Amino acid sequence: MTIEAIRPEDITLLYGIAEKSWFEMDARERKQATAAAFQRAKEAAFTRGLPIIYGEDGLVIAEYVNGKRFVRENGKDIRPYHGKQA
């Protein structure tokens, strides 16, 4: 799942960071609210020593507090991930 695929109602309800309804926001405000919610989720996971898990380029990625990212399959890190493949 990419940041763009996060449902707006989840962001508002789970994190309560939006100052106004998702439907009243313009595209720039929606992008900012999504990024802020994603950052809060990262901080919450990293504080607990957990990776964040998300989708990128059709892969499941586990990102750790030290910045290392791995492709994850069946709940296990299988190889390092360095971004989009050419």
C-alpha positions in Angstrom: 0.0 0.0 0.0 1.3 3.4 -0.9 0.7 6.6 1.1 -1.7 7.6 -1.7 -3.8 4.4 -1.0 -4.5 5.2 2.6 -8.2 5.9 3.1 -8.8 9.5 4.2 -11.4 8.5 6.8 -8.8 6.3 8.5 -6.4 9.1 8.8 -8.9 11.5 10.3 -10.3 8.9 12.7 -7.1 7.2 13.8 -4.9 10.1 14.1 -7.2 13.1 14.5 -4.7 15.4 12.8 -6.9 17.0 10.3 -8.2 20.5 11.1 -11.1 20.1 8.7 -12.9 17.4 6.8 -11.0 15.5 4.2 -13.8 16.5 1.7 -13.2 20.2 2.4 -9.5 20.0 1.8 -7.8 20.7 -1.5 -5.2 18.3 -3.0 -2.3 20.1 -1.3 -3.9 19.9 2.2 -4.8 16.2 1.7 -1.2 15.4 0.8 0.0 17.3 3.8 -2.5 15.5 6.1 -1.5 12.1 4.7 2.2 12.8 5.1 1.7 14.0 8.7 -0.3 10.9 9.6 2.3 8.7 8.0 5.1 10.4 10.0 3.2 9.9 13.2 2.7 6.2 12.5 6.5 5.9 11.8 7.4 7.6 15.0 4.9 5.4 17.0 6.4 2.2 15.5 10.0 3.2 15.8 9.5 4.3 19.4 8.4 0.8 20.2 11.3 -0.8 18.2 9.1 -1.9 15.4 9.5 -1.5 11.6 6.8 0.2 9.6 5.4 -2.0 6.8 4.0 -0.5 3.6 3.7 -1.1 -0.1 6.0 0.4 -2.7 6.4 -0.6 -6.4 4.1 -3.6 -5.8 6.3 -4.9 -3.0 5.8 -5.1 0.7 8.5 -3.1 2.4 9.7 -3.2 6.0 11.5 0.0 7.1 13.5 0.2 10.3 14.4 3.1 12.6 18.0 3.0 11.2 16.7 3.7 7.7 17.3 0.2 6.3 14.5 -1.1 4.1 13.8 -4.7 3.1 11.4 -6.5 0.8 9.2 -8.6 3.0 7.5 -11.9 2.1 5.5 -14.1 4.4 6.4 -12.0 7.4 10.1 -12.2 6.8 12.7 -9.8 5.4 14.1 -11.5 2.3 16.4 -8.9 0.7 17.4 -5.2 1.0 15.3 -2.7 -0.9 17.0 0.3 -2.4 14.1 2.0 -4.2 12.5 1.6 -7.6 14.1 -0.9 -9.9 15.0 0.4 -13.4 
